Amino acid sequence: MPCIPAGRKNGYAANLFGALILGLFSPLFSIAAEETPIVKDTDVVAMRSSTKEELLMFWEEKELYVQTATRIEKPISQVAENMTIITAKEIEDMNAHTVAEVLSRVPGMFVDFQGQDFARWSLLHSQGSSERLVTVLLDGIALNFLSGGNAETSTIPVRIIDRIEIIKGPASSAWGSGLGGVVNIITKGTGNSSNPKGTVSASYGQANSQDYNAEVSGKEGQVGYYLFGGRQQSDGLRNDRNMDQDRGYAKVHIAATKDLGIQLTTGYSNPSEYSGDVTGNGATFNSRSQLTSFFATSSLDYRISQNLNLNASGHVLQQKVDLPVKFATPFQTALPGELFKESIFDEQLEGGDIKLKYAGSMHTAVLGMDYNHGELIQTTNVGPLYQSFGVPATSVTKPSSDTWGIFANDTVNLGKLAVTPGARLDHDTIGGSFASPSLGTTYELAEHTVARASVARGFTSPPLGYTSGGGTFLVANPDLKREEGWSYQVGMESGLTDYLHVKGTLFRHDTENTISDRLNAAKQVTNIGNVIRQGCELQVETVPVYNLSLQASYSYAHMDAENPPTGYGREWDDYAYLAGLKYDDHDSWVAQLTGTYVWMEQPASANAKFDLIWDFNINKKVYATETTSMDLFMTVHNLFSGASYTYYGYPNANEWVEAGLRFKF
């Protein structure tokens, strides 16, 4: 299985990365290898004393309970899938504005920022997959668009996140449609005290870039609550690509009885972006993209016995995207400001699930069923130029879909060995029925050392917009088949010493009926045949020593397509490097220096560029009492003004700086 990319123009990045890692880690390796320390005994005793608490904290974080793999909480040491967890503290430490910024530092996740700007929209890829194959969940709702299959995460405030659980590879035996992976965003819980607790934060940066957030949680009687409100805006760091959005979120938990809990959530956001002028096909265009998102959920959790729980939930999701494209300069008979075309996608998803969960000493099992009904109204408007060729001024399609799935997963705990069989049967009105079996196993070789292996069958259904068409620019293809295939992954996670944590994974995904997003001559999206995605991930992380820790990762995905998309060869690669240095005294100072290099194969016409990008974050606690604290923070983005983008029309921002404060009570 290949794990080294073919020769590229970016050899300097690999060399720089290798030199950096060797330089950073060689002292640590030397300490681990030497039987006789080169420092004084008193220094060693001091180091052990100062790092004991950090050592315990580090391994406690690695022994989390997670729920995404089988939809029931269990120790991560029993998760056979390739999983990564990002905590709320990690998100706060990096001063991230969007979920995409957070995911861009996850090995195996490739984030296409469409030209990184302040809180800009993005596309998520997992181990070389299409963005359609990555399912994004928030409070149990799949946020993927019915029209195109991808999900937009800029609508999710990072302040409301408790943790993100990421599965790379098929998760269909638990979640249904999700051939590439699942990003499960788990929100913060309600408060447990009558004294409200919360955070107020504000930041300001170049190009009038602003981010304001306020959150509060507490409990009154049997009712716990969590409330959030925020706003982001920017004049545009590059080419006047301005944006703004308002966001709100609320969660209420009612302890009706000691065995019955009821929870309600709701959220709203309205990100709006202006693209700036983009030249293509002999004309210059601009657009303002408007997304409005609203969701609400309700859930009931009833404890039948000490080991058995019944959970039922319902949800509604409304997303409306308006994408008008206008001429920025004269073109043929068109005048500046005249409409070229406008695509409007108005979507509503309603559904729910019911789960019976059992957690015992030997079995951690769940049996459940999901149901969703989706409706999509697609409207295409064209301007006078297209109308002059006989194209209707407006065209509308109104497709709908119904999906249901029955699933069962169990984790059998046999001491050091855990075996996880799973199965799911899905049916939808587009692709029919599909069975998704899976089998995984973990084995504890030693303390903090776990070997993992999994095999799974998965699928992703075609988006409604592809099968129903979108007017003049996208013709319906009702014969489009779902993408499906088998996945194989093996890996190991180990604490080689008390101070070093290493995780490695090899993967292979064999996909049939791969869908190409590039239209054929008939303006249809089509299946192009089989694609094999295979590669590896490697992560190295040190436990803090004198509050200082190091991390590095390498991700590689090699694609082999039977009938490659237009602009690609038979084989191509995606790969990424990350190196980071972090100081955290758990009291007043947090500082991070992170370098990332990402290569994502693009057609030559995209004129893509990929440089090593460095970011620096620093947080300083300037005030603290028993109940309140205040932090100042600053971020320098793209320290050396590197160029990293997948399309020349949307270049990323050069170096820019922001600063802010965070008050907790």
Secondary structure, DSSP 8 states (H G I E B T S, - for coil): ---S----TTHHHHHHHHHHHHHHHHHHHHHHH-SS-SS-HHHHHHHHHHHHHHHHHHHHHHT-EE-TTTSS-EEGGG--S-EEEEEHHHHHHTT-SSHHHHHTTSTTEEEE-SS--TT---EEEETT--GGGEEEEETTEE---TTTS----TTS-GGGEEEEEEEES--HHHHSS-SSEEEEEEE-----SSS-EEEEEEEEEGGGEEEEEEEEEEEETTEEEEEEEEEEEES-SSTT--EEEEEEEEEEEEE-SSSEEEEEEEEEE--EEE---EEETTEEEEEEEEEEEEEEEEEEEEE-SSSEEEEEEEEEEEEEEEEEEEESS-BTTB-TT-EEEEEEEEEEEEEEEEEEEEE-SSEEEEEEEEEEEEEEEEEEEE-HHHHTTT--SEEEE--EEEEEEEEEEEEEEETTEEEEEEEEEEEETTTEEEE--EEEEEEEEETTEEEEEEEEEEEE---HHHHH--GGGS---TT---EEEEEEEEEEEEEEETTEEEEEEEEEEEEES-EESS--TTS--EE---EEEEEEEEEEEE--BTTEEEEEEEEEEEEEESS--TT--SEEEEEEEEEEEEEE-SSSEEEEEEEEEEEE---GGG--EE--EEEEEEEEEEEE-SS-EEEEEEEEESTT---EESSTTS----SEEEEEEEEE-
